[in-house]
Amino acid sequence: MDSEQGRSGDCPFSQLRADIPLASQYIYLNSCTFGPVLRSVQRSMADALRVENEEIIAIRGKEAGERFYERAEKARQSAAELLGVAAADVAWVYNTTTATRLAIMSVDWQAGDKLAVTDVEHLSTHRAARGLAQGRGVEVTVIPTAEPHEGTYRGPGYFLNRLDKMLTPAHRLLVISHVSNIDGRRLPVVEATRLARSRGVKTLVDGAQSVGMFGVDAKEIGAEFFSGSVHKWLMGPPGIGFLVVSDEGKRDYNPFQLPLPTGAGGRPDGSQMAAGALSELGTQNYALRIGAGACVETAQGIGLEKIEEQCRSLTERLRAGLHCVPGIRVASPELWEHSSSVTTVQLQDGTPGRCLELVGRLLAEYQIVVKYRPEICGVRIGVAAFNTAEEVEQLLSALGHLAPQV
Ligand SMILES: Cc1ncc(COP(=O)(O)O)c(C=O)c1O
């Protein structure tokens, strides 16, 4: 056990922390952008690359090769278990943006069709929506998630009411984040999906900020599509994400819009192909998949309930402390049920320049890593399961010193 482990005490999280070299140099509170890639995951990928290159490629198809590809395929099974779905529903893709685009591209958009997105979607989704509007004449409806004059999210009531009023059968897809990357608000994805289904509208849930932070059951959510990646809360490698396609979604899922041949490789009449077979083209990066499987299995080994509990208790401690820091306002929803371990704070009379100075000085003077969020002129703090109560206290103390100075 190293000194970091000794300090954090609690067993599964101290082991997790010991697997993160970065944690001994920085107070890393930016897993909402990139989680640090676990050292054990880095090792499993390096080993997979070595095995593939030194033992497998010359004898592809032989027993050793088959074992290797089975190992890679096991990662899909692990991801499926994490998400509560079947392996045949999981397609590997590059990242959440690509997964989301594949789902959007699988709709045969015609001029006059409508796309609904919430007002707190990731920039990449808003960009895709703008492209559809400009290039295909699709009408984009932006559903507000909170009262305009309040700004702060106070729970699902207002949003579900607006969704009920604004979503029509002319909409072909609703895109909704499970957890917003702006201020960590947690949206009512089960109810929204149900409402959309009742209007004949498909739903894509963007799980980039939820998967790995708390248990996610994509089957229970019931959306046709669920996208995400492993490089944030799961602390896996960048460059690999997933799209879950439900049986309902698979019916006419054909993201590349090319006619599928019948027979081998095509979609035989009446039956459904696996999401992977419809999405993954050509030679794949198996080392990345094995890395993705390794980080998923680490999270499963600890247990998502325990991870959530740890994130929750650190976040509650953080928010209680933030309320006592003069000049700082918590912009994220107060209740855990309506939020997550993402907390965004605003400075009193804050400007982008002051927020950026705060982020820069936290790093330079205190080795604390957080991120500026331009959408609400705030500073975003992401507390992960490997963080400690001591780190939260150090952040609060640093904010107490810096907030009046910037
Ligand atoms: C909610 C949400 N959606 C999508 C993305 C884009 O993710 P990726 O970089 O995996 O494409 C992010 C990244 O921050 C995000 O937070």
The ligand as a Gaussian input file, in Angstrom:
#p B3LYP/6-31G(d) Opt

LIG

0 1
 C      -23.020000      14.736000     -22.539000
 C      -21.904000      14.577000     -23.550000
 N      -22.194000      14.157000     -24.779000
 C      -21.240000      13.988000     -25.712000
 C      -19.922000      14.271000     -25.440000
 C      -18.897000      14.065000     -26.508000
 O      -18.169000      12.944000     -26.156000
 P      -17.019000      12.302000     -27.045000
 O      -15.832000      13.156000     -26.870000
 O      -16.876000      10.927000     -26.474000
 O      -17.484000      12.270000     -28.453000
 C      -19.565000      14.712000     -24.162000
 C      -18.165000      15.033000     -23.841000
 O      -17.856000      15.793000     -22.972000
 C      -20.588000      14.876000     -23.195000
 O      -20.305000      15.302000     -21.966000

